[in-house]
Amino acid sequence: MIFAHRMQATLVVLMLGAPLIVAPAQAMETRLDPETQRIRVIWGRIPSSSYSFALEDPRIEIQASLPYLTYEKTMSDLQYARRLARIYLPRTYASLLASLDLIVLEDIDSRIFPQENLFWFRDAVREEGLGMIMSGGSQGFGGNQPFTSWGDTVLDDILPVQCYYDQRLSKDYLVRLKVVEPANELARSIPWEEAPRYYPPNFITPREGCQLLIVSDDDKKTPIYFYWDIGKGRFVGAQNMQGAFSMDFNLWRYYQDASLNTVYYAVCFPLPTDLVAVHRLREAWHVMALRESLLLAFLEFADRFGARVGQVEGELRGVDVIRKSSDSLYLVQDYPGALEGMENAVAELLRLERLAVKLKERALLWIYMIEWLTILSTFLLSGFLLWTLMVRRAVYKEVGLTAADTG
């Protein structure tokens, strides 16, 4: 019922002659670093799963990242985030254009960014061909209290949807996905309609010219993934990149692919057509990152006990060489070759884990022996005392007559 009232209000506004923002029908050119063939990104929201996936992808190079605001410490978080923005964001419009290809605003408050940066973001997308992604949530699109609406900023000039402040959809509103543009590259890149239930947090309505790719599979047809090419750039919207309040979607096998494909699509980079190979490759990146961090922590622990970890550290550098070789193949879109290299790197890493365990066990052998001897000696001493007090006293006879008694 609430949704119906909102739609009626929107139609009334349109009928009264409110101006429509129409995106020019101009195709975007692929935007990459011409030297490294990587996508240079400012990522607005850390930590998040999407950010972690981007760090693992050799095609993506994070230039700066900013934290989101919490409900509990909104103002102190805002002061800290603004300080980071002043330090790490480009200082001039020219340096922004020279160092960036994509701006990701993943459920992050607009107040974090200096006003001049927001003007630069708008102009860079519309006039210079950068890509932009916005993801919804309490700080995305219209946002909700105590945060702000992106519709009240200059980025409203390039937003493909109308934002409504403090109009959060119920967390119980979990939907299936329906592809409405099956010919679109992003819409056909993975089996979206097989995804678990998904939570779209924001009430938004598409503007004229907005291309809906995926909507909720119900009567409301809530926009889930959408975009438009505006000016020379591209603006891609995703309701919930981090999968908040829909944990089943976070566990979906193609969740990582959904996030990374959206990044590629935003800069008009051709999406991989070999879904199986690229999916396995991305899984290998994730496994590699987790196991490498665990192995380094394990080696640090073993080194404190005198384990000779130099051999493992040396061979770990060899694994890094294999990984870099795989990354090079990935950058030239040799996905089968990159997959083979990553699988070799993961296999080597597993072997080093087993070697590290052996080194740790060898280093801790004396500790185990000292511990065993301490316990054994304590047991023997307590046994001797018990035998002396309870058993050996039986050899002594009670004295019947003493000198004091004869006195």
N, C-alpha and C positions, 0 to 999 in steps of 0.2 A: 504494500500500500504506500509506504514512504517513497519507494522507488517510482511508483506511478505518479505521485504528486510532483516529484522532482522533474520527471520527464514533461509533465504538463506545464510546469513553470518555465522550463527551457523552451518549449514550443511557443508559449505566449511571448517570451522575449523576442524570439525570431520573427514572429508574426508582426510585432510592433516595429520592426525595421532595424533591429540591432545589427551593426556591421558584421559581416562575415570575413574571416581571414582565410584567404585561399592561397594554397601553396602553388607556386609556379611549377609547371610540368617540365622541369629541367633535370635530366639525369645527372647524378653525381659521378665524378671521376674517382677512381681508387686513390685513397690517401694513405701513403706509407712514407717512411724514411727512405729516400732514394738510395742511400748508401748501404744501410743495413737490412733493408726490406722488412723492418719491424714496425709495429703500430705503437707510436709513442702516446702515452695516456696519462692524463690526470684522473685519479680515481677518488671520487668523493664518497667515501664510507669505508672505514675500517674499524674493527675487523668484520669480514663477511666471507661466506663460502665463495662467492663469485670473485672476490679479490684474491683469495688463495688460488683459485683455478687460474686466474690471469698471471699470477706470479710464476706458476709452473709452466706456462706456455712460452716456448722460445720465440714465437711470433710477436709477443706482447712485451713492451718495455715500459714499466711504470716510472714516470718522471717525478710524480709527487702523489701523496695520498693524505687524506684528511679524515679525522674521526667524526662520527656522528654524535648527536647530543642525547643524553639520557633524560628520562623523566625526573629522576631523583636529584640530579645536580645540573639542571639545564643551564643556568647562568655561568657557573664556574666552568662547565664543559665548553660553553660558548667562548669564554675568554681564552681558554687554552687553544681551542680550534682556530680562533682568529689569529693568535700568535703564530701558529704553525703556517697558516695561510700567508701571512706577511713574509715569513721566512722562505717558504718553498715554492710559492706560485710565481710565475714569470713577472718581472718588474715592468716590462714594457709590452706594448701590443706587438711590436716587431719580434721580440724574443719569444712570445707565445706562438706566433705563426711559424717561427723557425724551429721550434722544439716540440710541437704537438701535432697529433693527427686526430685525437679523439678526447672528448670530455665525458666522463661518466659521473652522473649525479644519482647515486643509488641510495634513495631514502635519506637525504641529507638536508639540513636546514639552510635556507638561502642566506640567513644572516651571517653565516661563517665567511662568506666571500665579500671582499670589498666591492663597492658599487662599480668601480671602474672595471673590475674583472668581469662582472656580469655583462657590461656593455661590450667588452672584448669578446666574451664567449658568443654573444648574439651575432656580432659582426663577423667573427671568424667562421661561424657555421654558414651564415647567409651569403657572405661576400667572398670568402676565401676557401670554401670547400671542406671545412673540418666536419667530423661527425660528432653527434651528441647522443647519449643514451640517458633517459630518465627512468628510474624505477620508483614504484609507489611505496606507500607506507605512511607512518605518522608524520614524516617530514618530506614526503614526495608528493608531486602534483599539488592538490589543494591542501594537503596536510591537515592536522588537527591541533587543538590547544595542548600544550603551551607553545607549539611551534608555529611556523608561518606558511603561507601559501606561495608557491612559485608563480601562481597567476597574478600576484601583485608585484612582480618584478619585470624587468625589461625582457626577460626570456619568454614572457607571454606572447611577444611578437612572433616567436618561432615555434611555440607549442602547437602540436597538431590536435590537441584536445582542449576543451573548456574545463577549467578547474573550479571546484567548489570547496570553499574553506569549511573545515570542521564537519565534513559530511562523510565520515568513516563508515564503511559497510560493516555489518556484523561479522564477528569472527566465526560465527556458525555458518556463514555463507561460503560453503566449500563446493566448488563446481568442477565439472568435467570440461575439457577443452574441445572446441570445434574449430577446425580449419575452414575458413571461408574464402581463402585465396590459394587453392592447392597448387597453382602454377608458380606461385612466388617462391623464390630461392630459399628464403628462411623457413617458410611454411612447409616446404617439402623436404627440409634437410634432415629431420628426425621424425619418428612417429608420434607427433604431439597428442593425437587423440587416444593413445594408449597410456598417457600419463595418469597418475593417481589424482585424487581430488586436489584442487588448487584454490588458494585464498586470494581473491583480488581485493585489496584493502580500500581503494579509493573510488568514490563516485565521480566519474568523468563522462563527458559526452564528446563524440568526435566532431571536429570542425569540418567544414566543406573542404574537400581535397585530401582529408586524412584517409590513408589506406589501411583498413582493418584486415589483419592477417588471421588472428585467432581471437575468438570470443567465447564466452561461457555457453555451454550447451544447455540452455534453458530459455525461457520466454524473454528474459531480460536482455540477453545478448550483450552482456557486459564486455567492453573492450579489454582484451588481455595483452595481446601484442599488436602493435600498429606502428605506422611510420608515415613520413612524407619527405620528399626531396624538396627543400625550400632554398631558393637561390642556387648556389653552387654546392650546398652541403646537404646532409641528411640528419633528420631527427628521428630516433627510434624510441618508442615507449614500451615499457614492460611493467605490468602491474606489480610483480613481486619477484624480483630476481633472486633474492635470498631465501625465498620459500618460507617466510615467517608464518607461523601458525598453521602450516600444512606440512607436517614432518614427513608424511608419506611421499610428498613430492621431492623433498630433500633426499630421500632414499631411492628415488627412481634412477634406474641405470643410466638414463640419458640426461640427468640433471646437469652434469658438467658440460655435456655437449650443448645443451640449451643455452647456457651462459656464454660459452666461448663463441658459438655461432652468432649470437646476438652482437658480440663485439666485432666480429669480422664483417657482419652485414652492415654495421653502422658506418664503416669506412669503405664500403663497396668492394671488399676483397672477396674473390670467388670462394664460396664455401666448398669444403672437400666433398667430392662425390662418392668416395669409397667410405661409406659410413662405418662398416665393420672394422676396417684397418685403423681409421682415425679414432674410433671409439676405444679400441684396445690400446692404441698409443697414448691417448689421454689418461686412461686408467693407469698405464705404466708410469706416466709422469707423477701421478698422485702417489702411487705405491713407492716410487723412488724417493720422493720428497719426504714421506713419512719415515721410511726405513733408514734413510741417510741421517735424518735428525736423531733418531733413536740410537743408531750406531755411534754417532759422535758423542752423545751423552753417555753411552755405555763405555766408550774408550776413556772418557774423562774420569769416570768412576774407577775403572780398572787401573788407570795411571796413578791414582792416589795410593794404591796399594803396591806400587812398584812393578806393575806388569809392563813388559817390554812391548809397547804398542807401536813402535816405529815401523815394523813390517806392515801392519794393517794400514797405518796412515799412508805409507808409500804406495801400497796397492790401491788405496782409495783414490789417490790422484790418477791412477790409471783408469779407474771407473769413470772419473770425471772426463777424461779424454774420450772415452767411448760415448759418453753422453753428449759431449760437444760435437762429435762427428755425426751422431744421430740428429742433433739440432740443425746442423748444416744441411743435411738431406731434407729435413722438414721444411726449411726455408725455401728450398727450390722445388717444393711440393712433390718430392719423392717419398710418399707416405709409406709404401711397403718397405723401402730401405730404411727409413727412420724407425719403423716399428721393429724391424729385426735388430737394429742397433740398440734400441731401448730394452728389448727383451734380454739381450746379451748383458747389458749394464745391470739390470735387475738381478740376473743370475749370478753375476760376479759379486754383487752386493750381498746376496744371501750367503755366498761362500765366505765372504769376509766376516759376516755375522757369526758363522760357526767357528771360524778361526779366533775371533775375539773372545768368544765364550771359553775356548780352550785356554787362551792366555790368561783370562781372568781366573779360571779354576786353578791354573798352575801358580799364579801369584797368591791366591788365597789358601794354598795347600798348608803353609806353615801356620796360618791363622787357624785353620781347621784343626791342625795337630795340637797347637797350644790349647785351644778350647777343649779338645778331647782329653788331653793330659790333665788339664785343670779339673775337669769334671771327675776323671778317674781318681786323681789323688784325693780330692775331697771325699769321694765315696769310700776310698780305702781308709782314710783317717777317721771318718765318722764310724766306719765298721769296727776299727780297732778300739776306739773309745767305747763303743757299745759293748764289745766283747769284754773289755777290761772291767766295766762297771757292772754288767749284768751276768756275765758267764764266769770270768776268772775269779771273782770274789768267792765262788763256791769252794775253793781250795783252802780258804782260811776258816778255822774253827773258832767258835765263840769262846772267849776266856771265861771260865767258871769262877775263878778266885783271883782277886788282885791284891796288891799290897795294901791298898786303902781298906779293903774289907777286913784284913787281919789286925788292923790297928786297934 
